[in-house]
Amino acid sequence: MQEYKEILNIKEIAKYLNCSVSMIRKLIYDNQIPYFRIGNRYYFNIITIKNWISDKCNNQMEGEMYNG
């Protein structure tokens, strides 16, 4: 598995999540992904993103348990 640096830019996070840069921009605009800004650039902490993914997966699995 490829190692990633701790802080990623928007192109790197799109590659990491296997989605487009425009999808990342939409998530930012909708405030649905954790990020921080320096000037007019967006950055993502890989540890925070991994935790965010884990939380999303856990919430989805809990919803399936209640609906299933």
C-alpha positions, 0 to 999 in steps of 0.5 A, a space after each residue: 500500500 502506498 504511504 501518504 504524507 501527513 498533510 495532503 493538498 486537494 489533488 492528493 486527497 482526491 487521488 487518495 479517495 479515488 475521486 475527482 478534484 471537483 467532488 472534493 471541492 463540492 464536499 468542501 463547499 457543503 462542509 462535509 469533509 474535514 479540511 483547513 485553509 492556508 491562504 486560498 489553498 485547502 489542505 487535509 490531515 491524513 489522520 483526520 481523513 482516516 478517522 472521518 472515513 471510519 466514522 462514516 463507515 460506522 454510522 452507515 453500519 449502525 443505520 443498516 443494523 436499525 433498518 435491516 
